[in-house]
Amino acid sequence: MGSIEILKNKDCKVIIEKGELISFQHNNHEYIHQKGNRGWRNSDDEMFPVIGPTSKNNFIVHTKNGDAILDQHGLLRELEYSLDSCDKNSAKFIKEYKRNTQIANSKFPNKSSEGKLFWPFDFTFQKNFTLEKDVLKIDFIIESERGMPFMLGYHPAFLLSNSGKETLESNGTEMTLTDVYKAGSNAFPVLNSDKIILKNIHKKNLEITTKGFNNFMLWTEVDNMLCIEPITQYTSYTDQKFSEENMSLSDGKNIFSVAVKIL
């Protein structure tokens, strides 16, 4: 099997490159931000085991197994996925990490003072895609020792019309791209929500529903792309220390889900 996996049905096509969602098309309309376009170098990513800028904590995360050194959004993004299985409607990927293994930080030295990152817990992280009719479901399965502290965020980028006219709705509240721009690098919080609707221009709307996350944050700096990010915790507007007191604790196996539906 190569590095590109394709899921297809009558109306939809999904393209995954080394575990990264790079295309979700419905009747030839693209819904995912294309790498190389303005806005962001990626099209999706995961934030784990922390979310947010650890620089305000001197890159230190306090845990019961000792202090860790993590950069913004953790170290999972520095690991490579291995393909576990694939068929015409599903693909499963996995990352594995052994406690205290030092991982090179791609942000160093231009955007970070920390050359190496590490985490004092073993974990496996699965990312499973399933395409059913007009819905792309992505499950995240985290296995670790019980009590491991963590945050989890999913960071997909959606393709917009470049008009600046798209809007979003969640919990009966409408949001505009102007609202998102104003939040800047902190990202715009949509808290206590498991559903958000992206109202597109010139193509069908998207409904994004989640299980286990309970929050979103929205980020963009351009009119052609919007990141709609399910998150377990929102850290940008707080002075909280990065420690397990402010994180979720593992049950040993935790499952989170995101469903992207064409309306």
Secondary structure, 3 states (H helix, E strand, C coil): CCCEEEEECCCEEEEEECCEEEEEEECCEECECCCCCCCCCCCCCEEECCCCCHHHHCCEEECCCCCEECCCCECHHHCCCEEEEECCCEEEEEEEECCCCCEECCCCCCCCCCCEEECCCCEEEEEEEEEECCEEEEEEEEEECCCCEECCEECCEEECCCCCCCEEEECCEEEEHHHHHHHHHHCEEEECCCEEEEECCCCCCEEEEEECCCEEEEECCCCCEEEEEEECCCCCCCCCCCEHHHCEECCCEEEEEEEEEEC
